[in-house]
Amino acid sequence: MDQIQLYINDLYLDLENPRIVEATSQAEALEALVRLNPRHFQTIMKSIFDNGLDPGDSLYVIEEDDDEFTVLDGNRRFAAISILANPDLLDGTNLDDNLKKRLHALAKGFDRASIEPIRCISFGDRQTANIWIERRHTGQKDGEGRIEWGPLEIQRFEGDRTVLDIIDFVGRNAGYDPSRWESVRTAVEKNSSTLERFLDAKAGKDILGLSVKTKDGEKRPYFARKPEVTVKVLKALFDDIADGQVNSRSHNKAADIKDYFEALPTTIKPKSSDKVPPQSFSDTNLRKPEVKPASQATPHNQKSTRARSPRRSLAPKKYPFSQPPTPKGQALFKEAGKVNLVDTPMAAAFVLRAVLEHSIDHYMTQNGIPFKRTIKSRVVDLDLSTRFEDVRQHLIKNNRALASDLRGVTSALTTRSDPVSIQSLNDYIHSSYRVPAADTLRTAWDNAEPFFRAIYGEAT
């Protein structure tokens, strides 16, 4: 493949484009691409007019004849460019006259020199190009394809800390035990749009005295009720989201949200005397560290009974299951017991994913579980999520584990928004923003131990 610079007149739409049902000419192909979604097509035309082409993207092309190139990927963009440069091309289509007028208007004043020459990647044949086109258009492919951001990732990128700060506030101040908070936070992050709907509603803003201010280029939430009252209201909402009592279907109208807050127990709902000046969620911490009075200091001859601090390594030093039989498996589990969660959380996330994948693939090989599957007459490689599910079902069917034993690891690995899902573990590698938390990875390992025990057997 080669990177080349081409002009609009060098390029042609692909009559075999999967988005086009049937086309025998360039005019029919152009018409079909507009008809896919006329509103979206107008949006892409306006975007190119205002901003030019995405500097990180290229058209994928193949040379059919001398200096004539067919666009294999990027046909919608090229169709929009073609109309911007020459709106008279619409005359050869059967599009509605009103739509033609709107597209003509969008092209008025367009300077084709602003985008020419166009950066393209030229492939020697369709088969080679298809390998890369598939990565673009067939989903995330276990991390190999393009991974779309979730709502919280979008907010991080845009500098909107409204929902993020409130989740952190509840985690710090609501008094959850670690395991319960892990499940609550996962559920709330998975349903962050539901939480956002409650916070945006007038009833939600009124009960919390909620406001949003821009500080240092970021949107930050503030509340104007006593902190201990605010956290009770939010804890009730978080629990109801986590337990499935509140979701986008049950509370999708402003009236539903108002009824929810009005139905809260009187012991939770703020009173008029609870109003305080606005304060930042991110700066509020109700759980102050306890300072032991000098008179209660531990005598020198008495042993301290302080709770043991959480382990700093991904895995404990000793495992309640047998060592993997393969040298690589043994090396991975050894590293899992050494890698530091606090100092090197990214490395710990990579090791966790490698241990999971190795264990899954080892079990599949040992038990003859296929790594490929025929889908719509095509033989495809199974992604890691599917391989995990096949192994889980095989373990349960063959009485090597109970479904309840694997519930924790199954929920964590397969819930897309979970911080240690297979998707999230991939995101830590590919995303520019996601960094795993030490507590999250430690809990993930502990949840996975019954899975490893089922695969490798009890420790001897």
N, C-alpha and C positions, 0 to 999 in steps of 0.2 A: 504494500500500500504506500502511497505517496501523498504528501500534502501539496496541493496545487491551488493556483488562483484562477478563477474562471469568471466570465461575464454572463449576463442574463441570456444573451443570444446563443451562448454555447450550450445551454442546458435545456433539457426536456423532461416533462413529467413522466413518471413510470406508469405505463398502462397496466402493469401487473401489481401495482401497489395493493396490499391487503385491505386498505381502507376503501378501495374502489371495487364495487361488485362487478361491474363490467364497463369497459370503455374501449372504443376502437380508434379514438382520435384524441389529440391534445385538448380540443374544445370539450369533448365529453368528459375527459379526466378532470379538467378545470371545474366544470360544472358539478361533478360528483363531489369534489373536495369542498366546494362552497356549501353544497347541500348537507354535508355531514352535520353542520351546526352553523347556520348563517350568522348568528350572534357572535359565536366564538371566532368565526372567520373575520368579522369586522374588528373584533378586539385585537387579533394578531396583526391585521393591517395597520391599525392605529399605533400599536406598540412599535412596529418596525418604522413607521413614519416618524414617530417621536423620538425613539431611542436607538434605532438601527438594529443590527443583528446581534444576537448574544455572542460576546467575544469568546466565550468558552465552548461554543458549539460549532460544528462544521456540517455541511451537507455531505452525505456519502454518495459517491457517484461511480459509474462505470463507463468507460469509453466504448461506444457502440461502433462508430465510424470515426474517421479522422476529424478531430476537433469537435465531435458531437458527443455529448455526455448525457446519460440518463440519470436522474436523481433517484437513488434507491431508498434513501432515508432523508426526510426533510421535505416531503412533497407539499405539505400544507404551507410551510414557510415559503417554499419556492413559488407556489401558486399565488400567495399574497404578494410576494415581490413582483411577480409577473404583471399582476393587475395594477399595482402601484406604478410600475414603469410604463405600462401600456394598457389603460382601462378599455381601450377599444377591443381588446380580446373578448370582452363580455358579449360583444355583438354576435359571436359565433355560438353562444349558449342559449338554452331555453329557460334561463332564470327569469323570475318575475321582474317586470319592468321597474317596480318600486325598489326592489333589492339592487338592481343594476344601478339605479340612480344613487342609492346610498353608497355603493362601492365606488362609483365615479367621483362622488363628493369627497370620499376619504383619500382618493388618489390625487386630488387637486393640489398642485404645488410641490409634488414629491420630486426630490432631486436624486436620480438614480446614481449619480456619482458619489453620493454619500455612503453607498454600500458596496459599490463595485471597486475593485474586483472582489468576488465572493470566495471566502476560504472554503475549500472542499478537500475531502479525502478520497483519492481515487483508488479503487480496488481492481485487481486483475480479473476477477470473476465474481459472479453473484454468490457462489457458495461461500467464498471467503468473507464477503460483506455480510452475509446472513448470520454468521457467527456473532458478529458485533451488533447487528441490528436486533437480534434476539435478546441480547443483554439489555438493550434500551427499552424494549417494549413488552417483555414477558414477565414483568414483576421483579421482585427483589432477588430471586434465585439464591436464597440462602446467603445473602450478603454480596453476591457477585454483581447483581444488577443495581439499578438506582433505587435508593431507599428514601421514601417520602418522609418528611418530618411530620410528627404528630403535633397536636395543638400546643403542648407545652414547649416543644422544641422551637416552634414558630415564634412563640412569645419570647423565649430566651434570645432568639436571633434579633427580634424587633425591639428588645430592651423593655418589654412590658412585664414587670415583676408582680403584677396584681395578684394573680392566682398563685404564683410560685411563693411569694412572701407569706401569703395566708396559709398555705400548706406547711411551710417551715414553722410558722407561728404556732400552729396547732401541734405539730410534732414536738416542739420544745416545751409547751406549756400545758398540754391536756392531760398529762400523767398516764399515758398509755404504757403498758409493759411492751418491751421491744417486739415480741412476736405479734401482738395484736396491732401495734402501730405499723408493722411491715405490711400486714394484710389490708389495713385501712388505707394506708397511703397508696398502695398499689391500686386498690379499687377506685380511689378518688382520682388518681392520675389517669387511670383508664377512662374515667367518666368526667374528665376535667371540664368538658363542655356543659355538663349538668351543673357542676359547681359554679361555673361562670354565669350560667343563666340565673341562678339564685342571687349571685352577687350583683348582677346588672339590674335585677328587678327593683322597682321602687320599694317594695316591702323589705327586701334584703338590705338596701341602703339605709332605710329608716331604722330598722331594728339594731343595726350595727353602727349607725352614724358614719357610714362608709363614704370615703372620698378618695380620689386619686390625684396625685400631684406629680409633676415631672421634676426630677431631681438629678442633676448631673447626667442629663440625657436619657434617664430611665424613668418609666412610669412606676410609682410606688404607692401602695395602698395605705390609708390611714383610717383609724376608727375613733369614734368620739363617745365611747361608753367605757365604764370601768373595765380594765383588762380581764379581771376574774369573771365578769359577766359575759364579756365578748367570747372568751374561750369556751364557756359552757354552751352558748348558742351554736358556735361552730362545731364543737365536739358532737352535739346532738345531730347536726346536719351530716357531718362526716360519717358517723355511725350508721345513719339511715341510708346513706349512699353505699357504704360498704356492705350492708346487710340486704341490699336490693329493695329497700322500702321506697327509695327515691330514685327516679331515673328520668330520662328525657320523655318517656311515654306517660308516666304517671303525673308529671308536673311540667307540662309544656306550655302553660298559659300563665299570664301574670296573676290571674285569679287563683290558680292552683297554688302558686308560691305564696300568695298572701294568706290563703287558708292554712298552709303549712305552718307559717310563723305564728299565726294567731292561735293555733292548736298546741303550741309548745306549753309545757307545764309552767305554772306561775313562778315556780322556784327558779326557772331559767330565764324567763323573759325580763328584759331590762325595765327598770322603773324610771320615772322622771328624775329621781335623785341620782341615777347612775350616769348622767351625762357629765362628760369631762372634755377638756380641750383636745383637739385631734392629736393623736400620737401614732407613730409609725409602727406597723406590724413587725418590720424587720428589726427594730431596736428594742422591742419589748420582751423581757424575759422574767417570768414570774417565779421560776424555780431557782431560787438563789442557793448557792452552795452552803451547806450547814457548817458553822464554825463551832467546835466543841469548846465550852468554857474551860478555863485553866483548871478549875476545881474538879472537872470531870476527866482530866487527862489520864491516859492509860498509865498505871504504875509501871515502873521499870521491870518489876518482877512478874508482871502479868502479860501474857501473850496477846498481841493484837488480834481482833476478830474481824478485821476489814475484809470485805468481799473481794474475791480474786478478780482482777481486772480482765476484760475480755482478751482472748488470745490475739496476738498481733499477726500470726501467720494465717494463710488461707485455710489450711487443714491442720488438725491436731497432729502431734508427733506420732501417735499410735492410732492405727485404724481398727475398727471393729469388724473388719472383713479381711479376707485373704489377699495377699499381694497379687497383682496381675501376673500372668504367666509370661508375658512378653517383656523383653528388655526395655523397649520404649515405654510401655505402660509403667514399669517399675520406676523408670527415670522421671516420668511425669508426676507420679504420686509422691516421689521423694521431693521434687521441686515444690509441689503444692504444700508440703510441710515446712518449707523454708521461706517461700516468697512472702514478703512483708506487706500486709494489707494497708498499713498506714503510710509507709514511705513509697511503695510502688503499687498503687491500686490498679493501674493499667496493666502491669505485668501479671498481677494476680488474676485479673479478668481473662487475659489471654490463656493463662495456665488452666483456669477453670474450664474454659471452652475446649481446650485441647484434651483435657482429661475426659470430659463428657463425650466428645466425638470419638476418642480412642476406645472408650468403654463400649459405646454403642456399636461401633464398627467391629470390634472384637467379638461381641456377642452375636452379631448378625453372621459373621464368618463361621463361628463355631456351630451355629444352629441352622445354617443353610438358608437364612432369610435373604431374599434377593435385594440387591442394591438398585435395581432398575424396575420400571413398570411401564406397561404400554398404555398410553393415554391418547385417545383419538388417532389410533393407528401409528403413533409415534412412540418409539422407545426412549424414555427420558430417565436421567439419573435422579434418584430421590434426594430431596434436600434434607438437611439435618433434622428439621422438625418432624418430617414424615418418618424418617428412620427411627427417631426416638419413639414415636407413637407405635410403630410396628414392633419394636423391642418391648415396650411396655405391655402391649396386648399379649405378646408371646410369653412374657414372664408370668402374667396373671393366669393365662390359659393353662400353663404347665405347672401351676401351683408353686412357683418360685418366689412369688410375692403376692400380698393382698392388695387390692385396689386402694384400700385405705392407707396402706404403708407408703404408697407412691403418690398420694394425693398432693402432698406439699411440693415435691419436685415437679409433678405434672403441671400444677397451676403456675409455678414460677417459670418453667421453661416454655410453656405454650401460650401464656397470656401476653400478647404483643407488647403491652405497655409496662409489663413488669420489669423492674430494673435489671433483672438477671435472666430474662427470657432469652431464648436463642437469638431472637431478633435484636435484643438490646446488646448482647455480647458481640454480635456482629457490628452494631452501631459504634461500640467503643473503639473498634478498629477503623471504621470508615468515617465516622462523624467528627467534625472539627470542634464540637462543643461538649459532647457527653463524656463525663468522667464518673466511674462507679464509686460508690461510698463503701468504706471498709465494713461497716455493719451489714450492709446489703450482701456483700460477697461472702462474709462469714456465715450469715444465715442461709445463703444459697447452698454453701457446701454442706452444712448440717442437714438441710432438707434432702440433699442428694445422697447422703450416706445409705439410706435403705435401698436406694437404686443400685449403688455399687455393691452392697451386701448381696442383693439378689443376683447380680451378675457374677461376682467372684466367689461367693460363698462366705460362711462365717470364718472369722479368724481362728486359726488353730494354735 
